[in-house]
Amino acid sequence: MGALIGGAIIAIGLITDFCYTEVFVSWVVQILLPDSPAKSVIVKDNTSFHKGKDMQKFWPDFSILSSLFT
């Protein structure tokens, strides 16, 4: 997984198995959030693990969350 900021790839994480909620939460908390500048806009798709209660608690403290699909 990774993220783009101004054409640069950041927050690179190699997933060697299935990506499920716990894997995604770990990537967000340990890699994405620390590597992202303050006031970043994070765009996500409608994958089920992007919308779970585990993820909801991280977004308000860090950035604006925008859904690509509803």
N, CA, C and O atoms as a GROMACS GRO file, in nm:
protein
  280
    1MET      N    1   0.085  -0.117   0.000
    1MET     CA    2   0.000   0.000   0.000
    1MET      C    3   0.089   0.123   0.000
    1MET      O    4   0.208   0.116   0.033
    2GLY      N    5   0.030   0.233  -0.038
    2GLY     CA    6   0.104   0.358  -0.037
    2GLY      C    7   0.008   0.474  -0.052
    2GLY      O    8  -0.113   0.456  -0.062
    3ALA      N    9   0.064   0.593  -0.053
    3ALA     CA   10  -0.014   0.715  -0.069
    3ALA      C   11   0.063   0.811  -0.158
    3ALA      O   12   0.186   0.803  -0.167
    4LEU      N   13  -0.008   0.901  -0.223
    4LEU     CA   14   0.053   1.003  -0.309
    4LEU      C   15   0.034   1.141  -0.248
    4LEU      O   16  -0.074   1.176  -0.202
    5ILE      N   17   0.140   1.218  -0.249
    5ILE     CA   18   0.132   1.359  -0.211
    5ILE      C   19   0.213   1.436  -0.314
    5ILE      O   20   0.335   1.420  -0.324
    6GLY      N   21   0.145   1.520  -0.390
    6GLY     CA   22   0.213   1.600  -0.491
    6GLY      C   23   0.293   1.518  -0.589
    6GLY      O   24   0.398   1.562  -0.635
    7GLY      N   25   0.246   1.401  -0.623
    7GLY     CA   26   0.315   1.314  -0.718
    7GLY      C   27   0.422   1.227  -0.656
    7GLY      O   28   0.480   1.142  -0.724
    8ALA      N   29   0.450   1.244  -0.528
    8ALA     CA   30   0.549   1.161  -0.459
    8ALA      C   31   0.477   1.050  -0.383
    8ALA      O   32   0.373   1.073  -0.321
    9ILE      N   33   0.534   0.932  -0.387
    9ILE     CA   34   0.477   0.818  -0.314
    9ILE      C   35   0.532   0.821  -0.171
    9ILE      O   36   0.653   0.828  -0.150
   10ILE      N   37   0.440   0.815  -0.074
   10ILE     CA   38   0.479   0.808   0.067
   10ILE      C   39   0.408   0.691   0.132
   10ILE      O   40   0.325   0.625   0.069
   11ALA      N   41   0.438   0.665   0.255
   11ALA     CA   42   0.368   0.564   0.337
   11ALA      C   43   0.363   0.428   0.269
   11ALA      O   44   0.258   0.365   0.263
   12ILE      N   45   0.475   0.385   0.218
   12ILE     CA   46   0.480   0.257   0.148
   12ILE      C   47   0.480   0.143   0.249
   12ILE      O   48   0.558   0.142   0.344
   13GLY      N   49   0.391   0.048   0.226
   13GLY     CA   50   0.383  -0.070   0.311
   13GLY      C   51   0.361  -0.192   0.224
   13GLY      O   52   0.273  -0.192   0.138
   14LEU      N   53   0.440  -0.297   0.244
   14LEU     CA   54   0.428  -0.420   0.167
   14LEU      C   55   0.339  -0.518   0.243
   14LEU      O   56   0.369  -0.555   0.356
   15ILE      N   57   0.232  -0.558   0.179
   15ILE     CA   58   0.139  -0.655   0.238
   15ILE      C   59   0.161  -0.787   0.166
   15ILE      O   60   0.144  -0.795   0.044
   16THR      N   61   0.199  -0.891   0.239
   16THR     CA   62   0.229  -1.020   0.177
   16THR      C   63   0.116  -1.120   0.192
   16THR      O   64   0.130  -1.236   0.150
   17ASP      N   65   0.007  -1.078   0.250
   17ASP     CA   66  -0.109  -1.165   0.270
   17ASP      C   67  -0.233  -1.084   0.237
   17ASP      O   68  -0.224  -0.981   0.171
   18PHE      N   69  -0.348  -1.128   0.282
   18PHE     CA   70  -0.471  -1.054   0.258
   18PHE      C   71  -0.471  -0.923   0.336
   18PHE      O   72  -0.414  -0.915   0.446
   19CYS      N   73  -0.533  -0.822   0.280
   19CYS     CA   74  -0.548  -0.695   0.351
   19CYS      C   75  -0.687  -0.694   0.412
   19CYS      O   76  -0.787  -0.696   0.340
   20TYR      N   77  -0.694  -0.689   0.541
   20TYR     CA   78  -0.821  -0.685   0.612
   20TYR      C   79  -0.813  -0.572   0.714
   20TYR      O   80  -0.712  -0.501   0.720
   21THR      N   81  -0.915  -0.554   0.794
   21THR     CA   82  -0.925  -0.438   0.882
   21THR      C   83  -0.802  -0.418   0.969
   21THR      O   84  -0.748  -0.307   0.974
   22GLU      N   85  -0.756  -0.521   1.037
   22GLU     CA   86  -0.642  -0.506   1.128
   22GLU      C   87  -0.516  -0.463   1.054
   22GLU      O   88  -0.439  -0.381   1.105
   23VAL      N   89  -0.494  -0.517   0.936
   23VAL     CA   90  -0.377  -0.480   0.855
   23VAL      C   91  -0.388  -0.334   0.813
   23VAL      O   92  -0.291  -0.259   0.822
   24PHE      N   93  -0.505  -0.293   0.766
   24PHE     CA   94  -0.523  -0.156   0.722
   24PHE      C   95  -0.510  -0.057   0.838
   24PHE      O   96  -0.446   0.047   0.823
   25VAL      N   97  -0.570  -0.088   0.953
   25VAL     CA   98  -0.559  -0.002   1.070
   25VAL      C   99  -0.412   0.014   1.110
   25VAL      O  100  -0.367   0.125   1.138
   26SER      N  101  -0.338  -0.095   1.112
   26SER     CA  102  -0.196  -0.088   1.146
   26SER      C  103  -0.120   0.001   1.049
   26SER      O  104  -0.037   0.082   1.091
   27TRP      N  105  -0.147  -0.014   0.920
   27TRP     CA  106  -0.080   0.069   0.819
   27TRP      C  107  -0.113   0.216   0.838
   27TRP      O  108  -0.024   0.301   0.831
   28VAL      N  109  -0.240   0.247   0.862
   28VAL     CA  110  -0.280   0.387   0.882
   28VAL      C  111  -0.210   0.445   1.004
   28VAL      O  112  -0.151   0.553   0.996
   29VAL      N  113  -0.215   0.375   1.116
   29VAL     CA  114  -0.163   0.428   1.243
   29VAL      C  115  -0.010   0.433   1.244
   29VAL      O  116   0.048   0.531   1.290
   30GLN      N  117   0.055   0.329   1.193
   30GLN     CA  118   0.200   0.319   1.203
   30GLN      C  119   0.275   0.384   1.087
   30GLN      O  120   0.390   0.426   1.104
   31ILE      N  121   0.212   0.394   0.970
   31ILE     CA  122   0.284   0.443   0.852
   31ILE      C  123   0.219   0.567   0.791
   31ILE      O  124   0.286   0.670   0.776
   32LEU      N  125   0.091   0.560   0.754
   32LEU     CA  126   0.028   0.670   0.682
   32LEU      C  127   0.021   0.798   0.765
   32LEU      O  128   0.068   0.903   0.720
   33LEU      N  129  -0.037   0.792   0.884
   33LEU     CA  130  -0.054   0.914   0.963
   33LEU      C  131   0.079   0.980   1.000
   33LEU      O  132   0.091   1.102   0.987
   34PRO      N  133   0.180   0.905   1.046
   34PRO     CA  134   0.307   0.970   1.077
   34PRO      C  135   0.377   1.031   0.954
   34PRO      O  136   0.449   1.130   0.967
   35ASP      N  137   0.356   0.974   0.835
   35ASP     CA  138   0.422   1.023   0.714
   35ASP      C  139   0.346   1.135   0.644
   35ASP      O  140   0.400   1.198   0.553
   36SER      N  141   0.223   1.162   0.685
   36SER     CA  142   0.140   1.261   0.616
   36SER      C  143   0.153   1.398   0.682
   36SER      O  144   0.156   1.409   0.805
   37PRO      N  145   0.161   1.503   0.600
   37PRO     CA  146   0.166   1.639   0.656
   37PRO      C  147   0.035   1.675   0.726
   37PRO      O  148  -0.070   1.618   0.697
   38ALA      N  149   0.043   1.768   0.818
   38ALA     CA  150  -0.078   1.817   0.886
   38ALA      C  151  -0.173   1.876   0.782
   38ALA      O  152  -0.130   1.926   0.678
   39LYS      N  153  -0.301   1.868   0.810
   39LYS     CA  154  -0.407   1.919   0.724
   39LYS      C  155  -0.412   1.850   0.588
   39LYS      O  156  -0.458   1.908   0.490
   40SER      N  157  -0.367   1.726   0.582
   40SER     CA  158  -0.378   1.648   0.459
   40SER      C  159  -0.522   1.606   0.436
   40SER      O  160  -0.599   1.591   0.531
   41VAL      N  161  -0.558   1.589   0.311
   41VAL     CA  162  -0.688   1.534   0.275
   41VAL      C  163  -0.664   1.389   0.235
   41VAL      O  164  -0.583   1.362   0.146
   42ILE      N  165  -0.732   1.299   0.299
   42ILE     CA  166  -0.716   1.157   0.270
   42ILE      C  167  -0.839   1.111   0.194
   42ILE      O  168  -0.952   1.123   0.243
   43VAL      N  169  -0.816   1.058   0.076
   43VAL     CA  170  -0.925   1.010  -0.010
   43VAL      C  171  -0.920   0.858  -0.008
   43VAL      O  172  -0.815   0.798  -0.029
   44LYS      N  173  -1.034   0.799   0.017
   44LYS     CA  174  -1.043   0.653   0.022
   44LYS      C  175  -1.157   0.605  -0.065
   44LYS      O  176  -1.245   0.683  -0.101
   45ASP      N  177  -1.155   0.477  -0.100
   45ASP     CA  178  -1.267   0.421  -0.175
   45ASP      C  179  -1.364   0.354  -0.077
   45ASP      O  180  -1.356   0.377   0.044
   46ASN      N  181  -1.454   0.273  -0.129
   46ASN     CA  182  -1.558   0.216  -0.042
   46ASN      C  183  -1.528   0.075   0.007
   46ASN      O  184  -1.622   0.003   0.042
   47THR      N  185  -1.404   0.035   0.010
   47THR     CA  186  -1.369  -0.095   0.065
   47THR      C  187  -1.419  -0.104   0.209
   47THR      O  188  -1.407  -0.007   0.284
   48SER      N  189  -1.473  -0.216   0.248
   48SER     CA  190  -1.538  -0.228   0.379
   48SER      C  191  -1.446  -0.191   0.495
   48SER      O  192  -1.493  -0.132   0.592
   49PHE      N  193  -1.318  -0.225   0.488
   49PHE     CA  194  -1.231  -0.195   0.602
   49PHE      C  195  -1.193  -0.048   0.612
   49PHE      O  196  -1.134  -0.007   0.711
   50HIS      N  197  -1.225   0.033   0.512
   50HIS     CA  198  -1.204   0.178   0.520
   50HIS      C  199  -1.313   0.245   0.603
   50HIS      O  200  -1.294   0.356   0.652
   51LYS      N  201  -1.427   0.178   0.618
   51LYS     CA  202  -1.545   0.240   0.679
   51LYS      C  203  -1.576   0.190   0.820
   51LYS      O  204  -1.668   0.241   0.883
   52GLY      N  205  -1.503   0.093   0.869
   52GLY     CA  206  -1.535   0.032   0.997
   52GLY      C  207  -1.516   0.123   1.116
   52GLY      O  208  -1.451   0.228   1.107
   53LYS      N  209  -1.572   0.083   1.228
   53LYS     CA  210  -1.561   0.161   1.351
   53LYS      C  211  -1.416   0.176   1.395
   53LYS      O  212  -1.379   0.277   1.454
   54ASP      N  213  -1.333   0.075   1.367
   54ASP     CA  214  -1.191   0.084   1.402
   54ASP      C  215  -1.125   0.202   1.333
   54ASP      O  216  -1.038   0.267   1.391
   55MET      N  217  -1.165   0.230   1.210
   55MET     CA  218  -1.104   0.340   1.134
   55MET      C  219  -1.163   0.475   1.170
   55MET      O  220  -1.092   0.575   1.170
   56GLN      N  221  -1.292   0.480   1.202
   56GLN     CA  222  -1.360   0.606   1.230
   56GLN      C  223  -1.290   0.686   1.340
   56GLN      O  224  -1.286   0.809   1.335
   57LYS      N  225  -1.236   0.618   1.438
   57LYS     CA  226  -1.176   0.689   1.552
   57LYS      C  227  -1.045   0.758   1.518
   57LYS      O  228  -1.003   0.847   1.592
   58PHE      N  229  -0.978   0.720   1.408
   58PHE     CA  230  -0.850   0.781   1.374
   58PHE      C  231  -0.864   0.906   1.290
   58PHE      O  232  -0.783   0.998   1.302
   59TRP      N  233  -0.965   0.912   1.204
   59TRP     CA  234  -0.976   1.023   1.109
   59TRP      C  235  -1.000   1.160   1.173
   59TRP      O  236  -0.930   1.254   1.135
   60PRO      N  237  -1.092   1.177   1.267
   60PRO     CA  238  -1.119   1.313   1.318
   60PRO      C  239  -0.998   1.380   1.382
   60PRO      O  240  -0.984   1.502   1.375
   61ASP      N  241  -0.911   1.304   1.444
   61ASP     CA  242  -0.795   1.362   1.511
   61ASP      C  243  -0.686   1.406   1.415
   61ASP      O  244  -0.599   1.485   1.451
   62PHE      N  245  -0.690   1.356   1.294
   62PHE     CA  246  -0.577   1.382   1.206
   62PHE      C  247  -0.608   1.469   1.086
   62PHE      O  248  -0.534   1.563   1.059
   63SER      N  249  -0.714   1.440   1.015
   63SER     CA  250  -0.733   1.509   0.889
   63SER      C  251  -0.878   1.505   0.844
   63SER      O  252  -0.964   1.444   0.907
   64ILE      N  253  -0.901   1.572   0.734
   64ILE     CA  254  -1.032   1.570   0.668
   64ILE      C  255  -1.039   1.440   0.590
   64ILE      O  256  -0.945   1.403   0.521
   65LEU      N  257  -1.149   1.371   0.601
   65LEU     CA  258  -1.165   1.245   0.529
   65LEU      C  259  -1.266   1.264   0.418
   65LEU      O  260  -1.378   1.309   0.442
   66SER      N  261  -1.227   1.229   0.299
   66SER     CA  262  -1.315   1.242   0.184
   66SER      C  263  -1.333   1.106   0.120
   66SER      O  264  -1.235   1.036   0.094
   67SER      N  265  -1.455   1.068   0.096
   67SER     CA  266  -1.481   0.940   0.031
   67SER      C  267  -1.491   0.957  -0.119
   67SER      O  268  -1.560   1.046  -0.169
   68LEU      N  269  -1.421   0.873  -0.190
   68LEU     CA  270  -1.424   0.876  -0.335
   68LEU      C  271  -1.556   0.819  -0.386
   68LEU      O  272  -1.613   0.869  -0.482
   69PHE      N  273  -1.602   0.715  -0.320
   69PHE     CA  274  -1.729   0.651  -0.356
   69PHE      C  275  -1.814   0.641  -0.230
   69PHE      O  276  -1.761   0.629  -0.120
   70THR      N  277  -1.945   0.646  -0.246
   70THR     CA  278  -2.032   0.631  -0.129
   70THR      C  279  -2.112   0.504  -0.138
   70THR      O  280  -2.191   0.474  -0.049
   0.00000   0.00000   0.00000
